[in-house]
Amino acid sequence: MIKKPSKLTLNRNSRKVLSILDEGLSSSHSSLPLKKHILQNKIKLSKSRIDLKKFDNIFLIALGKSAGVMSEFASKKINFTKGLVIVPSHVKPKLKKSTFKIISAGHPLPNPSSLMAGKNLVSFLNQTGKNDFVLFLISGGGSALSVLPNSISLREKILVNELLIRSGANINEIACIRKHLSLIKGGQLIQKMNCKGVSLLVSDVIGDDMGSISSGLTYCDNSTFSDALKIIKKFSLQKKMPRSVMSVLNSGQKGKIPETPKKPLIKNIVILNNSTCLSKMKIKSKSMNLKTQLIPNIAGNLNQVTNSLASKALNSKSDCIIFGGEPTVTVTGTGKGGRNQELVLRLYEKLKDKKFNFTIASIGTDGIDGNTKFAGSIFSTDFQYDGKTYLKNNNSSSFFKKYGGLFEIGITQNNVNDIGVILRHS
């Protein structure tokens, strides 16, 4: 899936890294785990099977970055009565329009179509009967693709998202605030559902917190209005937030607005995550006779993550370090880049001029890194350049554009966080 990086002449080491990365990217395809769970008019769970023929109507709700791919697969196995599929604007699922309603909505920020999607979700579920069944296929990105704000405008909702994304808040913190400003997130969507159902999830969240995957539309919520206010204070956003937002959160804290549901009403199952990719990458690395160390769930500030990974690369007895997760970037500059490109450049600065040379790569499994069209980058300490001035302006993409190493793979319709490799060599 990974093509030759821009301007780089590949050598033996970079080919190894690309081969390992490609294994991880290939295993992130969201239709692969569906084969285990969706059979012909049956759904297979870990200890049971659901025979869909016993229900009057079978409905599909799919939303997220992988909704197109997942719904296409499911539609070939199950005779759905009706379906609602909510996808990013660039995704065009091949589905029967007579059966499936497709809504193209906004991502990474919601738009008017996202609001329409939120309203459609509620009306769709209100039409279900007691002996019907709903299959939910949920993947990352659903938080922006479907919104139904509580007492705030769409414009204010978008501003909140922008502030949170740029603040350095992690996905769990962002999801907490989203859920408490919404009428559907945090399990609120299915509170009035009239029938049975099951939700199959593709996780883009560290630790697979089902309450944070697409803001827990079909799960429940362990966070509170008080938690949301603490997060806003943590990132000093009190004065930047619209007054209406603070009003809703303060009213909720005082008990004037009901809390989000604390128990799930239907079964939610994570069928694909970052660990799936890392395990496949480790197998590939070992097949190359590389002594390999796995570092999962990398999270937190990118500077801290860089220091930790660099230390392990310098001190590990392994030749190859495979890592995955989703660190956060506090954006202070005006340059082009994303967390993957910036991580590679930061690691390059930390690891150059050492006893060994390193080839470093990191890539977003969704195919898009930050505000660029690239998925990530690869670079080696064999080269000697100054990347510090680029880092000061969050301009890592311009560094790699000049010296080479950018990946462009296009939109994958998958998203299980980021994956990366550090290969030590002479």
Secondary structure in CASP SS format (residue, H / E / C, confidence):
PFRMAT SS
TARGET T0000
AUTHOR 0000-0000-0000
METHOD secondary structure of the structure
MODEL  1
M C 1.00
I C 1.00
K C 1.00
K C 1.00
P C 1.00
S C 1.00
K C 1.00
L C 1.00
T C 1.00
L C 1.00
N C 1.00
R H 1.00
N H 1.00
S H 1.00
R H 1.00
K H 1.00
V H 1.00
L H 1.00
S H 1.00
I H 1.00
L H 1.00
D H 1.00
E H 1.00
G H 1.00
L H 1.00
S H 1.00
S C 1.00
S C 1.00
H C 1.00
S C 1.00
S H 1.00
L H 1.00
P H 1.00
L H 1.00
K H 1.00
K H 1.00
H H 1.00
I E 1.00
L E 1.00
Q C 1.00
N C 1.00
K E 1.00
I E 1.00
K E 1.00
L C 1.00
S C 1.00
K C 1.00
S C 1.00
R E 1.00
I E 1.00
D E 1.00
L H 1.00
K H 1.00
K H 1.00
F C 1.00
D C 1.00
N E 1.00
I E 1.00
F E 1.00
L E 1.00
I E 1.00
A E 1.00
L E 1.00
G C 1.00
K C 1.00
S C 1.00
A H 1.00
G H 1.00
V H 1.00
M H 1.00
S H 1.00
E H 1.00
F H 1.00
A H 1.00
S H 1.00
K H 1.00
K H 1.00
I C 1.00
N C 1.00
F C 1.00
T C 1.00
K E 1.00
G E 1.00
L E 1.00
V E 1.00
I E 1.00
V E 1.00
P E 1.00
S C 1.00
H C 1.00
V C 1.00
K C 1.00
P C 1.00
K C 1.00
L C 1.00
K C 1.00
K C 1.00
S C 1.00
T C 1.00
F E 1.00
K E 1.00
I E 1.00
I E 1.00
S E 1.00
A E 1.00
G C 1.00
H C 1.00
P C 1.00
L C 1.00
P C 1.00
N C 1.00
P H 1.00
S H 1.00
S H 1.00
L H 1.00
M H 1.00
A H 1.00
G H 1.00
K H 1.00
N H 1.00
L H 1.00
V H 1.00
S H 1.00
F H 1.00
L H 1.00
N H 1.00
Q C 1.00
T C 1.00
G C 1.00
K C 1.00
N C 1.00
D E 1.00
F E 1.00
V E 1.00
L E 1.00
F E 1.00
L E 1.00
I E 1.00
S C 1.00
G C 1.00
G C 1.00
G H 1.00
S H 1.00
A H 1.00
L H 1.00
S C 1.00
V C 1.00
L C 1.00
P E 1.00
N C 1.00
S C 1.00
I C 1.00
S C 1.00
L H 1.00
R H 1.00
E H 1.00
K H 1.00
I H 1.00
L H 1.00
V H 1.00
N H 1.00
E H 1.00
L H 1.00
L H 1.00
I H 1.00
R H 1.00
S H 1.00
G C 1.00
A C 1.00
N C 1.00
I H 1.00
N H 1.00
E H 1.00
I H 1.00
A H 1.00
C H 1.00
I H 1.00
R H 1.00
K H 1.00
H C 1.00
L C 1.00
S E 1.00
L C 1.00
I C 1.00
K C 1.00
G C 1.00
G C 1.00
Q C 1.00
L C 1.00
I C 1.00
Q C 1.00
K C 1.00
M C 1.00
N C 1.00
C C 1.00
K E 1.00
G E 1.00
V E 1.00
S E 1.00
L E 1.00
L E 1.00
V E 1.00
S C 1.00
D C 1.00
V C 1.00
I H 1.00
G H 1.00
D H 1.00
D C 1.00
M C 1.00
G C 1.00
S C 1.00
I H 1.00
S H 1.00
S H 1.00
G H 1.00
L C 1.00
T C 1.00
Y C 1.00
C C 1.00
D C 1.00
N C 1.00
S C 1.00
T C 1.00
F H 1.00
S H 1.00
D H 1.00
A H 1.00
L H 1.00
K H 1.00
I H 1.00
I H 1.00
K H 1.00
K H 1.00
F C 1.00
S C 1.00
L C 1.00
Q C 1.00
K C 1.00
K C 1.00
M C 1.00
P C 1.00
R H 1.00
S H 1.00
V H 1.00
M H 1.00
S H 1.00
V H 1.00
L H 1.00
N H 1.00
S H 1.00
G H 1.00
Q H 1.00
K C 1.00
G C 1.00
K C 1.00
I C 1.00
P C 1.00
E C 1.00
T C 1.00
P C 1.00
K C 1.00
K C 1.00
P C 1.00
L C 1.00
I C 1.00
K E 1.00
N E 1.00
I E 1.00
V E 1.00
I E 1.00
L E 1.00
N C 1.00
N H 1.00
S H 1.00
T H 1.00
C H 1.00
L H 1.00
S H 1.00
K H 1.00
M H 1.00
K H 1.00
I H 1.00
K H 1.00
S H 1.00
K H 1.00
S H 1.00
M C 1.00
N C 1.00
L C 1.00
K C 1.00
T E 1.00
Q E 1.00
L E 1.00
I E 1.00
P E 1.00
N E 1.00
I E 1.00
A C 1.00
G C 1.00
N E 1.00
L H 1.00
N H 1.00
Q H 1.00
V H 1.00
T H 1.00
N H 1.00
S H 1.00
L H 1.00
A H 1.00
S H 1.00
K H 1.00
A H 1.00
L H 1.00
N H 1.00
S C 1.00
K C 1.00
S C 1.00
D C 1.00
C E 1.00
I E 1.00
I E 1.00
F E 1.00
G E 1.00
G E 1.00
E C 1.00
P C 1.00
T E 1.00
V C 1.00
T C 1.00
V C 1.00
T C 1.00
G C 1.00
T C 1.00
G C 1.00
K C 1.00
G C 1.00
G C 1.00
R H 1.00
N H 1.00
Q H 1.00
E H 1.00
L H 1.00
V H 1.00
L H 1.00
R H 1.00
L H 1.00
Y H 1.00
E H 1.00
K H 1.00
L H 1.00
K C 1.00
D C 1.00
K C 1.00
K C 1.00
F C 1.00
N E 1.00
F E 1.00
T E 1.00
I E 1.00
A E 1.00
S E 1.00
I E 1.00
G E 1.00
T C 1.00
D C 1.00
G C 1.00
I C 1.00
D C 1.00
G C 1.00
N C 1.00
T C 1.00
K C 1.00
F C 1.00
A C 1.00
G E 1.00
S E 1.00
I E 1.00
F E 1.00
S E 1.00
T C 1.00
D C 1.00
F C 1.00
Q C 1.00
Y C 1.00
D C 1.00
G C 1.00
K H 1.00
T H 1.00
Y H 1.00
L H 1.00
K H 1.00
N C 1.00
N C 1.00
N C 1.00
S H 1.00
S H 1.00
S H 1.00
F H 1.00
F H 1.00
K H 1.00
K H 1.00
Y H 1.00
G C 1.00
G C 1.00
L E 1.00
F E 1.00
E C 1.00
I C 1.00
G C 1.00
I C 1.00
T C 1.00
Q C 1.00
N C 1.00
N C 1.00
V C 1.00
N C 1.00
D E 1.00
I E 1.00
G E 1.00
V E 1.00
I E 1.00
L E 1.00
R E 1.00
H E 1.00
S C 1.00
END
